[in-house]
Amino acid sequence: MSGNVNSWGVYPWFIEDGEELIAPSDLERFKNLSPYGKVFKCINEDGEYITLKYGEEIYQVKSRLYKQVNASIFSIGTEVRLAKKPEVTGIIVDINWHIKNSSLLYYISVGGKRKSKRYINDELIKI
């Protein structure tokens, strides 16, 4: 074990990196996710693969590209309210990594519509 289980991280994979890095049963779904910049939770290590979770989806990938990042205090599906406008509530729908700032970015859905604004930890409060 390499200490990845229960960590958060990015998996900056592009097709050019090689399809062999993704479990064959997960390859098409992983391609459709467009994983570059997304923040995953590593939930298992087994043999040559680690298991990454993104929302309700699970993917098995080889650990070579996995890079741990700061732990997220929110998960996809978490209900939140805006710190500056507490009357506005939403649900975390996407978690990305800002490479330049080395920080987490959250996207939320309010009333079923995804907001284009990116939020950081301090701008959201878990309900």
BALOBA-1460 file (C-alpha; in Angstrom, 3 decimals):
// residues 127
<rec num="1" residu="m" x="0.000" y="0.000" z="0.000"/>
<rec num="2" residu="s" x="1.254" y="3.447" z="-0.861"/>
<rec num="3" residu="g" x="-0.952" y="5.555" z="1.418"/>
<rec num="4" residu="n" x="-3.442" y="6.683" z="-1.213"/>
<rec num="5" residu="v" x="-6.561" y="5.231" z="0.420"/>
<rec num="6" residu="n" x="-8.818" y="7.983" z="1.847"/>
<rec num="7" residu="s" x="-6.772" y="10.685" z="0.128"/>
<rec num="8" residu="w" x="-8.042" y="13.215" z="-2.384"/>
<rec num="9" residu="g" x="-6.180" y="13.688" z="-5.624"/>
<rec num="10" residu="v" x="-6.108" y="14.438" z="-9.311"/>
<rec num="11" residu="y" x="-5.606" y="11.986" z="-12.124"/>
<rec num="12" residu="p" x="-4.421" y="14.135" z="-15.061"/>
<rec num="13" residu="w" x="-5.030" y="11.515" z="-17.728"/>
<rec num="14" residu="f" x="-5.366" y="12.129" z="-21.432"/>
<rec num="15" residu="i" x="-5.896" y="9.435" z="-24.052"/>
<rec num="16" residu="e" x="-2.302" y="10.026" z="-25.179"/>
<rec num="17" residu="d" x="-1.098" y="8.765" z="-21.772"/>
<rec num="18" residu="g" x="-2.360" y="5.323" z="-22.730"/>
<rec num="19" residu="e" x="-5.601" y="3.424" z="-22.379"/>
<rec num="20" residu="e" x="-3.775" y="0.725" z="-20.398"/>
<rec num="21" residu="l" x="-3.762" y="3.059" z="-17.354"/>
<rec num="22" residu="i" x="-7.532" y="2.675" z="-16.986"/>
<rec num="23" residu="a" x="-9.290" y="-0.620" z="-16.208"/>
<rec num="24" residu="p" x="-10.868" y="-1.833" z="-19.468"/>
<rec num="25" residu="s" x="-14.321" y="-2.005" z="-17.872"/>
<rec num="26" residu="d" x="-14.082" y="1.685" z="-16.868"/>
<rec num="27" residu="l" x="-12.335" y="3.142" z="-19.927"/>
<rec num="28" residu="e" x="-15.331" y="4.531" z="-21.831"/>
<rec num="29" residu="r" x="-16.937" y="6.060" z="-18.733"/>
<rec num="30" residu="f" x="-13.588" y="7.601" z="-17.717"/>
<rec num="31" residu="k" x="-13.112" y="9.103" z="-21.172"/>
<rec num="32" residu="n" x="-16.619" y="10.589" z="-20.990"/>
<rec num="33" residu="l" x="-15.836" y="12.144" z="-17.607"/>
<rec num="34" residu="s" x="-12.928" y="14.166" z="-19.045"/>
<rec num="35" residu="p" x="-10.949" y="13.615" z="-15.827"/>
<rec num="36" residu="y" x="-8.260" y="16.277" z="-16.231"/>
<rec num="37" residu="g" x="-8.571" y="18.741" z="-13.321"/>
<rec num="38" residu="k" x="-11.231" y="16.769" z="-11.446"/>
<rec num="39" residu="v" x="-10.605" y="15.912" z="-7.785"/>
<rec num="40" residu="f" x="-11.223" y="12.279" z="-6.854"/>
<rec num="41" residu="k" x="-11.337" y="10.420" z="-3.558"/>
<rec num="42" residu="c" x="-9.162" y="7.307" z="-3.528"/>
<rec num="43" residu="i" x="-11.176" y="4.627" z="-1.759"/>
<rec num="44" residu="n" x="-9.130" y="1.476" z="-2.365"/>
<rec num="45" residu="e" x="-5.832" y="0.033" z="-3.567"/>
<rec num="46" residu="d" x="-5.860" y="-3.477" z="-4.928"/>
<rec num="47" residu="g" x="-3.018" y="-4.996" z="-6.895"/>
<rec num="48" residu="e" x="-2.103" y="-2.832" z="-9.829"/>
<rec num="49" residu="y" x="-5.150" y="-0.551" z="-9.534"/>
<rec num="50" residu="i" x="-6.391" y="2.149" z="-7.215"/>
<rec num="51" residu="t" x="-10.115" y="2.870" z="-7.028"/>
<rec num="52" residu="l" x="-11.162" y="6.490" z="-7.469"/>
<rec num="53" residu="k" x="-14.590" y="7.862" z="-6.631"/>
<rec num="54" residu="y" x="-16.112" y="10.921" z="-8.273"/>
<rec num="55" residu="g" x="-19.626" y="11.555" z="-7.071"/>
<rec num="56" residu="e" x="-21.378" y="8.191" z="-7.285"/>
<rec num="57" residu="e" x="-19.062" y="6.902" z="-10.017"/>
<rec num="58" residu="i" x="-16.186" y="4.513" z="-9.305"/>
<rec num="59" residu="y" x="-13.152" y="4.038" z="-11.568"/>
<rec num="60" residu="q" x="-10.178" y="1.700" z="-11.371"/>
<rec num="61" residu="v" x="-6.941" y="3.195" z="-12.642"/>
<rec num="62" residu="k" x="-3.233" y="2.487" z="-12.329"/>
<rec num="63" residu="s" x="-1.660" y="4.712" z="-9.703"/>
<rec num="64" residu="r" x="1.120" y="6.129" z="-11.890"/>
<rec num="65" residu="l" x="-0.621" y="9.455" z="-12.617"/>
<rec num="66" residu="y" x="-2.400" y="9.913" z="-9.276"/>
<rec num="67" residu="k" x="-1.256" y="12.985" z="-7.321"/>
<rec num="68" residu="q" x="-2.615" y="13.755" z="-3.879"/>
<rec num="69" residu="v" x="-4.011" y="17.232" z="-3.202"/>
<rec num="70" residu="n" x="-5.502" y="19.022" z="-0.195"/>
<rec num="71" residu="a" x="-8.432" y="17.135" z="1.282"/>
<rec num="72" residu="s" x="-11.849" y="18.363" z="0.248"/>
<rec num="73" residu="i" x="-14.237" y="19.338" z="3.032"/>
<rec num="74" residu="f" x="-17.181" y="18.788" z="0.675"/>
<rec num="75" residu="s" x="-18.133" y="15.877" z="-1.558"/>
<rec num="76" residu="i" x="-20.212" y="15.848" z="-4.705"/>
<rec num="77" residu="g" x="-23.832" y="15.844" z="-3.609"/>
<rec num="78" residu="t" x="-23.199" y="17.840" z="-0.418"/>
<rec num="79" residu="e" x="-25.864" y="20.472" z="0.274"/>
<rec num="80" residu="v" x="-24.348" y="23.905" z="0.874"/>
<rec num="81" residu="r" x="-25.327" y="27.516" z="1.303"/>
<rec num="82" residu="l" x="-23.371" y="30.565" z="0.195"/>
<rec num="83" residu="a" x="-21.495" y="32.258" z="3.037"/>
<rec num="84" residu="k" x="-22.262" y="35.758" z="1.690"/>
<rec num="85" residu="k" x="-25.862" y="34.960" z="0.730"/>
<rec num="86" residu="p" x="-27.105" y="32.327" z="3.188"/>
<rec num="87" residu="e" x="-30.539" y="32.314" z="1.574"/>
<rec num="88" residu="v" x="-28.975" y="30.725" z="-1.539"/>
<rec num="89" residu="t" x="-28.609" y="26.971" z="-1.203"/>
<rec num="90" residu="g" x="-27.290" y="24.449" z="-3.667"/>
<rec num="91" residu="i" x="-25.611" y="21.114" z="-4.183"/>
<rec num="92" residu="i" x="-21.952" y="20.465" z="-5.022"/>
<rec num="93" residu="v" x="-21.907" y="19.041" z="-8.571"/>
<rec num="94" residu="d" x="-18.235" y="19.271" z="-9.515"/>
<rec num="95" residu="i" x="-14.900" y="19.522" z="-7.681"/>
<rec num="96" residu="n" x="-11.826" y="20.679" z="-9.595"/>
<rec num="97" residu="w" x="-8.215" y="21.534" z="-8.796"/>
<rec num="98" residu="h" x="-6.789" y="24.960" z="-9.587"/>
<rec num="99" residu="i" x="-3.207" y="24.137" z="-10.505"/>
<rec num="100" residu="k" x="-1.820" y="27.687" z="-10.320"/>
<rec num="101" residu="n" x="-3.352" y="28.404" z="-6.882"/>
<rec num="102" residu="s" x="-3.079" y="24.811" z="-5.578"/>
<rec num="103" residu="s" x="-6.633" y="24.996" z="-4.346"/>
<rec num="104" residu="l" x="-9.977" y="23.258" z="-4.634"/>
<rec num="105" residu="l" x="-12.750" y="24.778" z="-6.732"/>
<rec num="106" residu="y" x="-16.379" y="23.827" z="-6.328"/>
<rec num="107" residu="y" x="-19.260" y="24.170" z="-8.746"/>
<rec num="108" residu="i" x="-22.800" y="24.095" z="-7.418"/>
<rec num="109" residu="s" x="-26.269" y="23.618" z="-8.771"/>
<rec num="110" residu="v" x="-29.013" y="25.934" z="-7.486"/>
<rec num="111" residu="g" x="-32.577" y="24.952" z="-8.239"/>
<rec num="112" residu="g" x="-31.344" y="22.299" z="-10.660"/>
<rec num="113" residu="k" x="-29.258" y="24.762" z="-12.692"/>
<rec num="114" residu="r" x="-25.448" y="24.633" z="-12.615"/>
<rec num="115" residu="k" x="-23.919" y="27.983" z="-11.708"/>
<rec num="116" residu="s" x="-20.918" y="29.077" z="-13.764"/>
<rec num="117" residu="k" x="-19.164" y="30.685" z="-10.775"/>
<rec num="118" residu="r" x="-16.426" y="28.721" z="-9.058"/>
<rec num="119" residu="y" x="-16.393" y="28.664" z="-5.262"/>
<rec num="120" residu="i" x="-13.644" y="28.006" z="-2.728"/>
<rec num="121" residu="n" x="-14.013" y="26.397" z="0.732"/>
<rec num="122" residu="d" x="-14.556" y="29.693" z="2.570"/>
<rec num="123" residu="e" x="-17.435" y="30.713" z="0.300"/>
<rec num="124" residu="l" x="-19.585" y="27.665" z="1.108"/>
<rec num="125" residu="i" x="-21.195" y="26.353" z="4.296"/>
<rec num="126" residu="k" x="-22.333" y="22.758" z="4.655"/>
<rec num="127" residu="i" x="-26.028" y="22.473" z="5.483"/>
